[in-house]
Structure formats: structure tokens, C-alpha cells
């Protein structure tokens, strides 16, 4: 039977509400940073310990809080931004619902020291698990200093979901980077575990701020963006099509200087790049959309990371137009659409993209989330039998056919990707990329166990220098030994720059800089459960994928023979490191049934 309906106590409702706003330490950093910006700060200093869950301190030189308002700052739904319902649609500040500080205070200990300009003394307040413990006068500079400790002590189950220090610190750096990109006029300094990792001076030049945060290499390939349609303006920077990323993580979208994760904006960006970049690659973009506050609803999500537009078609159109204009060097505009060296994105194609975006935006812009369904084939459509090896014997694999791949009769290659072999029991089809990927992966693992002593390295005649954002630089330093075992020598070259001195011969023909940048994209979200071995395996799997022969790459008969010999001596050769099958078998019985011989 259902239990009785009760009214939850305030302490419990505060903790539940905190769960909507404070997902992890980075959420705290975000809210405190936005409070500092709303206070008009021009300088902000952030201090982190243990990735943020040990300690967070944010100091700003903003206008501060008056003594009489300090207790109200920690009360639920207390705000200086809204006085009537219509104000929600006219608000220009970041925080306005009065949830941030009380939510943070309900799951931590906060000490805040603040003073308004023109007031002799400031105020110190201590709040523990939502309860104000102390308010006293204090001497302090103009502005506000907030220290947050004992994070999630009152809800220990939440701590179990936190990841490694370096991962949580990375999330905090991501938040700081997003805010810093949209506010170049604000100086920001970050200290992590007593070491300064960021010191970004204030500047009026947005491109300089981008260079300092995303790396000088990014600046070498960017194009400015400017566009306007009615009251909507678009500005920012986009990368040239030849410089891409393996994930959309470097698409930064802002609405009225607020960072948002919006499907419509990203879809518009990808439409502008359509046919200019590979379908599985993404551009690097910093894009800011400005429009009247009443034309966008920022109250869709408690953390205000999602928005809803009043006129989404206009937003979509002005973004595509502005980005296409910036890419005119590689994208020429014609009377009926846009053309590139690879083809034309005509009016009909553009309209189809708009309609697709509008349909999915309608589903995802409200409280309902966008879901993607999986397509499954029926049993009648599944006409293959996957071959799974029976066992692995002494570094070699005994195939279920009782023969080695090298002893099979090679028939030929289809679709430039699949190798066909005739076997006594039927037909075997082998994925050349998956097979070579498994071979290289096992080689990397084996040579790592031998400390890379047998690994053949290619010393670079001219070392490659890469300027990296702080998060990527810190993470790469934790992977240096694994990369060395894989034949890639990387050394720090300053506070945010690395130099690549050598690379494994198994990766010859691949741009070293591309390998490192894509590797950082691939491994940016490793969690607490990832051991050193798991991290190494992920790196080796990534490098093996990059070094393996590609789909649609023609192989000669000697190259096929070499691949088969290597596969015969490779353990676990039924799948690639990502779990996809290396080969499948069509039994003779099944083939005869297809031809009505049985």
C-alpha cells in the first residue's frame, strides 16, 4: 500500500533542490563565478583543492553585499533581480532565482566575507548545512570572498559519484574557460592544489582571450564571424575546415553571454560546415548570439544550461548565414545556395536541414528530452554467423576452423574494406581495419610490458610544439609514461606547451599534432573507476585505431598475406579493441540454402 502523504521538512527539500543545481564541484564554481560577474567584478581569483571537492574559494572585487542583506543571500528564493513575474523575461543577469547560495550551503560549509564600496567594515558569515551559524563585522577589501568546504559531507552518497581529482578539476577548468571566453574584460586567476595553473589578464581583444584559453594553435586557423538579422546579432570565431576535432567539445555557444548547450545552435554550426569537413569530425567554434532578453527563455533548466527561443528559425538562419560568410574562402555563395569544392548545399538541402532542426528542437526544447532510438534487424535479416574463437593458446589463436588465416584461400577485397576467404566450411569475411587494429593494440600492450625496449621509434627531425589549454596540458602530463611506452616522447615546454620528440613507427604517416589533440578529445572524460591499466588500454586502443589500415584502402596480395600472418599470432583476434567483430562466417550450409540446394 502507498504511504501517507506528508510535507517534507525544509532541510530535506533544500538538499533535494541542491541536487538540481549542484551536480559536482564544477557546479559550485559556475554559480559563484556568475555571482561575481553579476556583482560587476573585473578581477576574479579561484582556488581549488582535490579537484574542487576538497575546497573551493572564489574571490572577486565586485560591489559586495550589505550587512542587512547577508542573511537573505542564503535564504531560498531571495533575489535582487525579480520583483514580479514579467521580470523573468527581462532579466539580463546570470543568477536570478535565489537558489545558488542556499543550495550550495545545504550540502557544505560556507564562509563568506564581503564589503560594499563606501562602507567602513565588511561582514563575515558562516553557514553550515543550510544553517547560519555566525554573522560578525570584519575588515576586508571591497568585494566578496566565498570559501566552500566539507562538500557533500551531509549527503555522502553523492560523493560516491564523484570522479578522480584530475577529472573533477578538469570539469572546473571547463566551467572557468567557458566564462572567461565570454568575458575577456575580466581578469581570472586559478590556483589548484597550491599551484597556479591559469592567469588570464583582462583584454578588450576577444581573439587574444581565445588564444590564451584555447591555445595559440587555435588562433592560427580562425576566421572572425559577424552577422545580424533584425534584433539578432552573431559574432565570434570559427576554425578553418582543415582544422577539426574528433568531438563537438570545442563548439562553444553563448546566448547573451551565457554558455548554453543547445541542439539548434550546434545543428546550425554543422549545417554551415556541411561538405567542408568529414562527417565524423567537428569544427572548433566560439559563437555568441545576442538578442533581446524577452525573445529567449533562460528559465528552462535549474542550472540554466538550456534555453528556449521565441523565433528559432531566425536564430538558425542568421547563424548559418554568418558562418557561411566567414567561410567564403572555401565556401562560395551562389544565387541558389552555397557551393564548395566538394559539391553544393542548395536551397532544398538547406531547407531540409532547417526542418530537421525545427522538428527535433520542438521535442527537445521543453521539459521533455531528446531521445534517440536504436534500430534492430529482424532474425530474417540477420543472415551471418559470427565466428568466436574457442580458446587462446600460447600467444597464438586457434580459430574455430582449425586453420590459420594465412592458410585460407584469399578470394579478394570488396568495398575496399572487407577481405574474403574461402574456407572448407564456407566463406569468411574479415574487416581489414578491425583486424589490423587488434594487431597493433596487442603490439602496444606487449611492448609496454617490455618497457618499450623493442619498440621502433621515429625521431622527429623537427620536434612538434603544441600549445594546449590548461585542462588538456594537465591531463597529458599524467599520460606521459604511457605515451612513452607506446613510442611517443612528449615533454613539457613551458607552463602550457608540450613538445613531441619522437613517434612510434606504427603511427608513421600520421601528423603527430593530430594524434595528440584527438587523443585528448577521446580521453577527456575518464572517470574514477578507470585504473592505470584501463587508461593505458584506452590510449593503446586509440593509437591502434589511428595507426591501422583504413576502410576503403586497397591492399595488395602481399599486404593481405602479412595481415593474416600477424593475425594468426595475435590473441583475442575475434574482436577489435572496441568490441566490434574482426570477422564473420557464412556457413556452406547457409550458402547452399540461399541457392535452394538444400
N, C-alpha and C positions, 0 to 999 in steps of 0.2 A: 504493500500500500504506500502511496506517496506520503511524505512527511507533511507536517503543518507548515503553512506559510508564515514566515517571520520577517521582521525588518532587521537587516544586517547591521551590526554595530559599526560606528563610524571608523574605528580603527581598521576593521576588515575591508570596508568599502574603499578606504584610502589605498590599501595595499593592492586591491584589485584594479583600481584606477591607475596605480603606478605601473602595473603590468602593461597597460596600453601605451604609456608614454616612455617608460624606462625599460627597454628590452635588454640593454647591456651597458657597460660604462660609456661607450661612444654616444649613447642617447643622452647621458648626463652632460657630456661635453657639448653636444649640439645645443641643448636647451640653455646652458649657461653662456655659450658664445652668442646665441641670438639675443639673450637678455642684455649682454654687454653692448651689442650693436644697437639695440633699441634705446639704450641709455646714451647713445652718441659717442661711444668710445672711439678714440683714434689710436690707442695702443692697448693690446691685449697680450697677457702672458699666461701660458698654460703649463701646468706641471703634472706629470703622470708618474705613478709607481705601479709596478706589476701589471702593466698593460692597461691601467686605469682602475681596475677593481681593488687595488691596494689603497690608492689615494688619488684624488683629483683636486687641483686647485686652479681657479681662474681669477686673474686679477685684471681689472680694467680701470681706465681713467675717465669713465663716463660721469654722468651727473649725480650718481649716488641716490640713496633713499633717505628720506627724512625720518627722524626718530619716531614720529607718530605713525608712520606707515610700515615700519619694520615688522610688527606682529602680523599685519594684514597680508604681507608678502607671502606668508606661509599658510594662509587660510584658503580653503578651496573656493574657487570661482571668484576670487578677489582680483580685480583688474583695473587698470587705469586707462584701458583702450576702448571699452564698450560701456555705453550708458543706456542704450536702447537697442532693440533687436536689429534695426536697419544698419547700425554701426558695423555689424559683422561684414556687410557687403561693401563697406567703405574703408575698412582697416588697411593700413599700409605697413604696419609693424609686423615683426615675426611672431612674437608671442602675444596672445590677447585673451586667452580663455581662462587664465588664472589657474592652470593645472601643473605647470612645470615644477616650481619650487615645492609645493606641498607633496607632489608625487615623489620627487627625489627624497624629500625629508622623511617620508613614511617608510623608506627602506634603507635608511642610512643615518649617519650623524653629520650635521652641517654646522659649521662655524662661519658666520658672515660678519665682516667688518665693513662699514660703509659710512661715507660722509658726503653731504651735498656741498657744492661750492658756496662760499659765503658764510658757512656755519663753522663756529669755532671748534666744536668737538664732534666726533663721529659716534657710531653706535656699534656695539658688538652683541650678537645674538647667537645662542647655541640651541639647536633643535635636534632632538633625538627621537627617532621613530615617530615623527609627526608631532611631538610634544615640545613646546617652547620651555626650555629649562632655565634660561638666563638671558636677561637684557640689561646691559650696562653701558655707560658712556665710555668712549675710548678715543685715544689720539690716533689718527690715521690720515693718510693723504686723501685728496678728493677722489671719489670713485668707489668701487666695490671690490672686495676680495672675498671669494667663497671657497671654503675648503670642505671637501666631501670625503668621509672615511667610513669604515665599517659597512661598506656597501653590500647589500643583500644579507647582512647578518640576521635580520629579523625574518627573512624568508630564505633559509639555507637551501631549499630545493632549487631555487633559481641559480645558485652558484654552481650547481652541478652541470648546468647547461653552458657555462662559460667555457671558452676555448683557451688555448695556450696563451701565455703572456704576449708573445710576439704577434699572435693573431688579433687579440683584443686591442693591442697597441696600434696595429695596422688599421683597425676599424676607426679608432680615434683619429689617427692621422688622416684617414679618408674624409672624415667629417670636417676637420680643420682645413684641409685642402679645398673642399667644396666651398666653404665660407670665404676663405682667403681669395679664391678665384673671382668671386663676385664683388669683393670689397677691397680693391687694390689700394684704396686710400687709408686703410687700417694696417698698422704695423703689428706683426704677430711673431711671438717667440714661443718655442715649445722646448721644454726640458723633460726628458724621460729617464727615470732612474738616475737622477743627478747629472745626466749628460745632455748638453744642448744638441738637439737634432734639427731644429729649424730656427732661423732668424730672418724673417722676411720683412725688409723695410717697406715703408709706405711709398707709393708711387702713383702718379697720375697716368702712367702709361700701362694700359691693361696687358699689352703684349709682354712687357717686362715682368709683370707678375706671373704670367703664364710660364715664361722661361724659367723663373726661379722655382716654381712649384712642379712643373711637368718635365723640366729638363731642357737644356739648350738645344738638344737634338730635335725636339718637337718644334722649336721656333724656326729651325732651318727649313721647314717644309710647310709652313702655314700660309693661309690666304685670309685676308680680312673679309668679313661679311657685314653688309649693311642693307637693310630693306625696310620698306614701310608700306602699309596699306591702311588708309584711314587713321584710326587711333592706335593701330598696332604697329610697333616697331620691332625689328630684329637686328641684333648686332652680335659680333663675336668673331671667332676664328675657326677655320676648318683646315684639315690637313690635305695635302695633295693626294690624289688617288694612289700614287705609287707607294705611299707610306700608310700601312694598315696595321690593325691589331687582330688578334685571334678571338677577342671577346668584345662586347659593347661597353666594357667598363670605363673606357675613356671617352664616352659620349656624355658630356656634362650639360644638362639642360636647366635653365633658370626661368622662372616666371616672376617678374617684378623683384628680381634679385634673390628669390627664394629657390633653392635647389629642389627639384621635383623629379620623381620617377614617373614619367608619363608616356604611355604607349603611343599616343597620337604624335607627340613631338619626335620620338625616335623613328617612327614609321616615316614621317616626312623627311627626316635626315637621310634615311636609307633610300627613299624614292629619288632624292637629288643625286645620290651616288649610283643609282641603278645603271648597270652595264659599264660602269667605270672601274669597279672593283670586283674581285671574286665574290661569289655568293656566300661563301663561308668566312669572309673577312669583314672587318668593321673599321670605319674611319675614326680618327680622333677629332673631337669637336668640342668647342666651348661656345655655347649658344645661349643668348639671353633674349627673352621675349618680354617686352614691356607693353602693358595695356591698362586701361582704366580698372581700378580695383572692383568696380561693380560688374565687370564683364568676366570675372573669374571667381569661382568659389573655392577658397582655400580651407574651408571648414569640413572637408570630406572625411579626413582621417585624423585621429587624435594627435599623431606626430606631424601632421600637416605635410606629409611627403607626397600626397596625391592631390590633384586639383580637378575641377570640372569647368570647362569653358562654356560661355554663353553662345559663342559663334565658332565652333570648332573648324568648320570649313574654311573660314577666313584665316584662322591661325595656320592651318595646314598649307594653304595656298601661298601665303607670304613667306613661309619658311622655305618651301621648295623653290620659289622664285628667287629668294635672296641667295640661297646656297648655289643654285644653278648659275646665277650671275657671277658669283665668286669663282666658280669653276670654269669660266668661259675659255680659259686657256686650253682646256681639254674637253670642254663641253660647249659646242656652238649652238646657239639658239636659231631656230628656223621659224617660218611662219606657222607651221603646224605642230610644233613641239620642240624637243631638244635632241640633238644628234651627237654621237661620239664616234670615235674611230671604230667601235665595235658594233654600231647599229644605232637605231633611232628609238627614242622613247616618245612616241607620238601622242596626240591628244587622247586617242582612245585608251592607250596604255596608261596615261596619267589619270584619266577618269576612273579606270578600273582600280588603280591604286587608292584613289580617294575614297571610292565606295567601300573598298575592303577596310580601310582605316575607320570610316564612319560606322560601319556595322559593328566592328569589334570595339570601338570606342563607346558605343551605346551600351554594350554589355558590361564593359569594364569600368566605366567612369562613375558609376554609382556605388552603392554598398556591395553589390554583387561583384565577385572577382571573375577574372577571365580564366576559363579552363580550357585546356587542350586535350582532346580525346585521342585515344590510340586506335589505330586501325588494325583489326585482326583478320587473318585469312582463314577461310573455311578449311576443313580437312580435305575437301576435294581439290583445293588449290595448292595444298602442301604436298608436292609430289617428290620431295627429296628425302633421303635418309642421311642424317649427319653421322659421319664416322667418328667414333670416340675411341682413342687408343685404349687397349686393355691394361697396359701397365708400362712403366718406365723401367728399363733395365740398364744399370751401369753406364750412366751418361748417354745411353742411346735409347731410341724409341723403337719398340716393336709394334708395327702397325697392325691393325686387325686383319689386313690382307695377308699377313705372313711374309710380305715382301717390303723392301725398302723403296722409297720413291725413285731412287736412281735406277732401279731395275724395272720400273714400269715403262711401257711404250709411250713416248711423248707423241701426241697427235697434233697439237697446235695451240694457238692462242686465240681467244675470241674477245671482242670488245676491248682489246689492248690491255686486259686486266686479268682474265682467268685462263689458267693453263689446263688443258685437257689431257688426260692419260687413259690409255686402255689397260684394264686390269682383268685377270681371269674372272672376277665376279661381276664385272660390269664397267662402268665409266666413273672416273674420279675427276672432279673439278677442283682446282686449287687456286685460291686467291693469292696472287703473287705479292701484293703489299702486305697482307696479314702474315704470310709465311716469312718474308724477309724481316718483318717487324719482330716476330718471335725470335728469330735467329740472332738479330742484333741485341735484343733485350737480354737474352741469356749470355751473350758475349760480354756485355757491360757488367752484368752481375758477377760472372766468373772472374773477370779481370779486376773487379773491385775487391773481391776476396783475396786476390793475389797482390793487393795494393797497387794495382795498375802497372806492375813491373813489365808485363809483356805487351802493354798497350802501345800501339804505334801512334805517336803524336806528330802533328804537323806544326812546326814552329812558324808563327806568322812573321813574314818579313817586316811588315809594319804593324805593330800592335794596334788593336782597335780600342779606341777610347769612347766610353758611353757615359753620358750624364744622366743620372736617374733621379726620380722623385725620392724623398726620404723613406717612404714605406718600402719601396722596391729595393733601395740600397741596403736597408737594414736586413731585409729578408734574404737577399743574395749573400750577404756575409755569413749567414747561418748555413748556407749550402755550399760554401767554397770547397770543403773537403770532398763532398760527394761529386762535385763537378770535376775536381782534380782526378778522382778515381775513374771518371768517365773520359779523361783525356783533355778536359777543358781547364786551362790555367787562368784564373781570374784573380786580380789583386786590386785592393783599394788604391785610388789615385786622387786623394783628397777626401773631403767630407761627404761628397755626394756623387763621386765619379769613380768608375772602375776602368781597368784596362785588361783586355783579353790578350794573352801572350801566345797561347797555343790552343789547338783544337784537335780532337780525335780524327784520325784518317777515315773512320767510319762515317764522318759527317762532312767529308770533303765535298766541295761543290755547293755548300750552303753558306749563306752570308752569316758570319759569327754574330754580328749585331742582332740579326733577325732571330737567331736561336735564343739568345739571352732574353730579349724583350718578350718573345712568345712564351718562353718558359716561365717568366714572372707572371704573365697573364694566367697561365694554366694553373699555377700553384698558389695563387693569391689567397685562396680560401681554405687552406689546410686547417683542420681542427685539432682539438685536444687529443682525440683518440689516435692521431697519427704518430706512430713511433718513428725513430730514426730510420729503421729499416723500411717502413712504409713510405717515408719521404724519399728515401733513396730509390725505391722501386718506382715511385711515381716519376721521378726525374729520369730514370733509365727508360721507362716506358715512353716518356715524351721524346727523348733523344732518339730512341729506336724508331719511333713513328716518323720523325723528321729525316732520319738517315735512310729509311727503307725505300726500295723502288716504289714508284707511284703507280696509281691506276692510269690507264691509257699510255703506259710506257712500253714500247715494243722491246722484247727480249730476244736475243739470238739463241740458237740452239745450245752453244757452249755456256751461255749465261743461265739458261734453264737447267742444264746438267749440273752446274756449280750450285745453284739454289737447292736442287734436290739432294745433292750430297751433304750440304750443310744441314738441311732439314732432317736428314736421317740421323745425325749425331746431336740433335737438339732435343732436350727434354721438353715435355708438355707441349708438343707441336700440334696438338689438335685445335688450339685456340691462340689468338694473338694476346698480348699483354692486357688488352682492354676487354677480353672475353668473347670476341667475335670468332666464328669458326674459321679455321685456316683452309679446310677442305670439306667437301660433301661428296657422297657417293650415290650414284644411281645404279641400283642392282640390275643384273641381267634379267632377272625375273620381271621387274617392273618395266624395263625397256621392251621386253617381248610382249607384255600385256598392252603396252601402248600401240604396238603394231598388230594387235589381235592375233598373236602367235600362241597365246595361252588362253 
